Amino acid sequence: MLFLLALSAIYTPSDWRKVLALVTSFTIGHSITLALATFRLITFDTALIEFLIPVTILLTCVSNFFRLKGAATKQHAVWSFHNLLALLFGLVHGMGFSNFLRSLLGQNGEIWQQLLAFNVGIELGQLLIVGLLLILCFLAMHLFRAKKRDWILVLSSAAAGISLVLMMETSIF
C-alpha cells in the first residue's frame, strides 16, 4: 500500500486514466514474478527482496521530488516513465508476495485459477486504495486549498521516511 501511495502521489482525480494504467502496470509486473516464483521457475533471496521493496518505494518518492517543479503542468501521455517504473518495481514486489501466496495455495492442482483470482483481487484492491487516495487529494485541494506541489511533497516525504525505516529493519542491516 505504501508503494501505491508513493506511485499515485503525483496524480489528481482528473488523472484517473493515468492512475488506472499505472496500477495495471504494477499489477502486470508483480503478476509475472508472482507466477514465476509460485511455480518455482525463479528463486531469490527473501532477505534481499524484503530490502528491495522499500528501496523501490524510496526511489519512487525521489522520482516524485524531481517532478515537484512541473507538478502544475499537465502531461498528456497515459503511458510514461512512471509506468515503466511501476512495471519494473512490480517485478520486485511480486517476489515478495510469492512466499505468502505459496503458503495459501498449498499443493492444489488448480493453481492457475487461484493465481489468476489472487491477481485480480490484488488489482481491485489496489484500484480501491488509489481511488480513496484520489478522493483525499480532491478534498485536500478543494476543501483545504492545498497546492498539488504540497500534496506531492507531503505524501512522498511520508512514504520516503517510512521506506527508510523499513530498509533499516531488514536483515540486510
PAKOL-34721 format. One line per field, with one value per residue (C-alpha): x, y, z; residue number from 0. Coordinates in pm, whole numbers, plus 50000, padded with zeros to 5 digits. Example, Ala and Ser with C-alpha at 12.3 -4.5 7.8 and 13.67 -1.06 7.14 Angstrom:
REM PAKOL-34721
u <- (51230 | 51367)
v <- (49550 | 49894)
w <- (50780 | 50714)
pos <- (0 | 1)
This chain:
REM PAKOL-34721
u <- (50000 | 50288 | 50422 | 50081 | 50073 | 50414 | 50330 | 50000 | 50112 | 50173 | 49823 | 49490 | 49135 | 49136 | 49429 | 49224 | 49305 | 49677 | 49635 | 49444 | 49726 | 49983 | 49819 | 49774 | 50143 | 50236 | 49998 | 50141 | 50492 | 50416 | 50193 | 50483 | 50727 | 50450 | 50364 | 50729 | 50810 | 50491 | 50576 | 50938 | 51072 | 51276 | 51436 | 51562 | 51699 | 51398 | 51605 | 51723 | 51365 | 51249 | 51518 | 51449 | 51077 | 51130 | 51412 | 51158 | 50932 | 51216 | 51319 | 50959 | 50948 | 51275 | 51129 | 50827 | 51055 | 51208 | 50858 | 50767 | 50872 | 50650 | 50362 | 50137 | 50186 | 49971 | 50120 | 49916 | 50052 | 49879 | 50192 | 50504 | 50833 | 50629 | 50450 | 50783 | 50896 | 50569 | 50616 | 50981 | 50922 | 50618 | 50857 | 51030 | 50705 | 50573 | 50864 | 50775 | 50418 | 50518 | 50603 | 50271 | 50079 | 50255 | 50154 | 49792 | 49778 | 49939 | 49956 | 49621 | 49605 | 49411 | 49697 | 49650 | 49291 | 49382 | 49678 | 49452 | 49192 | 49463 | 49597 | 49250 | 49181 | 49509 | 49429 | 49082 | 49220 | 49488 | 49232 | 49021 | 49322 | 49424 | 49059 | 49042 | 49373 | 49236 | 48929 | 49158 | 49355 | 49036 | 48933 | 49277 | 49295 | 48938 | 48834 | 49165 | 49311 | 49633 | 49859 | 49941 | 50312 | 50250 | 50033 | 50311 | 50573 | 50377 | 50282 | 50620 | 50809 | 50596 | 50638 | 51013 | 51054 | 50862 | 51057 | 51386 | 51269 | 51162 | 51501 | 51680 | 51465 | 51557 | 51810 | 52049 | 52146)
v <- (50000 | 50234 | 50182 | 50269 | 50585 | 50691 | 50590 | 50778 | 51088 | 51292 | 51242 | 51418 | 51288 | 51421 | 51185 | 50873 | 50711 | 50751 | 50607 | 50310 | 50248 | 50289 | 50041 | 49795 | 49832 | 49749 | 49452 | 49316 | 49341 | 49169 | 48910 | 48797 | 48734 | 48611 | 48339 | 48255 | 48232 | 48043 | 47775 | 47787 | 47890 | 48162 | 48166 | 48460 | 48564 | 48661 | 48898 | 49081 | 49119 | 49243 | 49510 | 49594 | 49655 | 49966 | 50068 | 50076 | 50292 | 50532 | 50556 | 50630 | 50909 | 51054 | 51046 | 51236 | 51501 | 51566 | 51618 | 51885 | 52173 | 52054 | 51950 | 52221 | 52120 | 51859 | 51551 | 51413 | 51062 | 50782 | 50563 | 50725 | 50667 | 50630 | 50332 | 50172 | 50220 | 50066 | 49766 | 49711 | 49766 | 49539 | 49259 | 49302 | 49325 | 49007 | 48812 | 48949 | 48818 | 48475 | 48307 | 48421 | 48302 | 47963 | 47906 | 47989 | 47769 | 47456 | 47168 | 47227 | 47129 | 47442 | 47681 | 47878 | 47964 | 48061 | 48264 | 48449 | 48510 | 48636 | 48880 | 49007 | 49058 | 49244 | 49467 | 49550 | 49621 | 49848 | 50036 | 50085 | 50221 | 50467 | 50566 | 50660 | 50843 | 51043 | 51134 | 51254 | 51452 | 51615 | 51705 | 51840 | 52056 | 52181 | 52186 | 52284 | 52462 | 52259 | 52304 | 51998 | 52053 | 52044 | 51733 | 51553 | 51672 | 51557 | 51213 | 51142 | 51259 | 51042 | 50738 | 50801 | 50824 | 50501 | 50324 | 50427 | 50277 | 49958 | 49935 | 49968 | 49695 | 49430 | 49161 | 49313 | 49576)
w <- (50000 | 50073 | 49723 | 49577 | 49786 | 49656 | 49300 | 49294 | 49485 | 49169 | 49031 | 49087 | 49029 | 48672 | 48603 | 48682 | 48344 | 48410 | 48760 | 48618 | 48367 | 48643 | 48880 | 48594 | 48502 | 48860 | 48864 | 48540 | 48682 | 49009 | 48840 | 48622 | 48906 | 49134 | 48882 | 48813 | 49184 | 49273 | 49017 | 49137 | 48797 | 48967 | 49309 | 49508 | 49843 | 50056 | 50272 | 49962 | 49832 | 50173 | 50144 | 49779 | 49829 | 50047 | 49811 | 49526 | 49742 | 49820 | 49454 | 49356 | 49615 | 49486 | 49136 | 49270 | 49423 | 49082 | 48946 | 49203 | 48980 | 48697 | 48922 | 48786 | 48422 | 48255 | 48099 | 47813 | 47773 | 47960 | 47935 | 48084 | 48260 | 48579 | 48422 | 48337 | 48699 | 48820 | 48593 | 48690 | 49060 | 49037 | 48942 | 49279 | 49475 | 49309 | 49451 | 49793 | 49763 | 49633 | 49965 | 50111 | 49806 | 49801 | 50163 | 50074 | 49766 | 49905 | 49660 | 49495 | 49127 | 49033 | 49099 | 48773 | 48857 | 49212 | 49090 | 48846 | 49117 | 49354 | 49093 | 49004 | 49374 | 49418 | 49118 | 49251 | 49599 | 49456 | 49250 | 49561 | 49752 | 49481 | 49434 | 49802 | 49768 | 49474 | 49680 | 49961 | 49704 | 49581 | 49935 | 50022 | 49712 | 49705 | 50067 | 50226 | 49921 | 49926 | 49627 | 49415 | 49484 | 49861 | 49829 | 49642 | 49890 | 50197 | 50060 | 49908 | 50217 | 50445 | 50220 | 50187 | 50566 | 50624 | 50350 | 50512 | 50842 | 50663 | 50491 | 50825 | 50980 | 50723 | 50799 | 50542 | 50801)
pos <- (0 | 1 | 2 | 3 | 4 | 5 | 6 | 7 | 8 | 9 | 10 | 11 | 12 | 13 | 14 | 15 | 16 | 17 | 18 | 19 | 20 | 21 | 22 | 23 | 24 | 25 | 26 | 27 | 28 | 29 | 30 | 31 | 32 | 33 | 34 | 35 | 36 | 37 | 38 | 39 | 40 | 41 | 42 | 43 | 44 | 45 | 46 | 47 | 48 | 49 | 50 | 51 | 52 | 53 | 54 | 55 | 56 | 57 | 58 | 59 | 60 | 61 | 62 | 63 | 64 | 65 | 66 | 67 | 68 | 69 | 70 | 71 | 72 | 73 | 74 | 75 | 76 | 77 | 78 | 79 | 80 | 81 | 82 | 83 | 84 | 85 | 86 | 87 | 88 | 89 | 90 | 91 | 92 | 93 | 94 | 95 | 96 | 97 | 98 | 99 | 100 | 101 | 102 | 103 | 104 | 105 | 106 | 107 | 108 | 109 | 110 | 111 | 112 | 113 | 114 | 115 | 116 | 117 | 118 | 119 | 120 | 121 | 122 | 123 | 124 | 125 | 126 | 127 | 128 | 129 | 130 | 131 | 132 | 133 | 134 | 135 | 136 | 137 | 138 | 139 | 140 | 141 | 142 | 143 | 144 | 145 | 146 | 147 | 148 | 149 | 150 | 151 | 152 | 153 | 154 | 155 | 156 | 157 | 158 | 159 | 160 | 161 | 162 | 163 | 164 | 165 | 166 | 167 | 168 | 169 | 170 | 171 | 172)
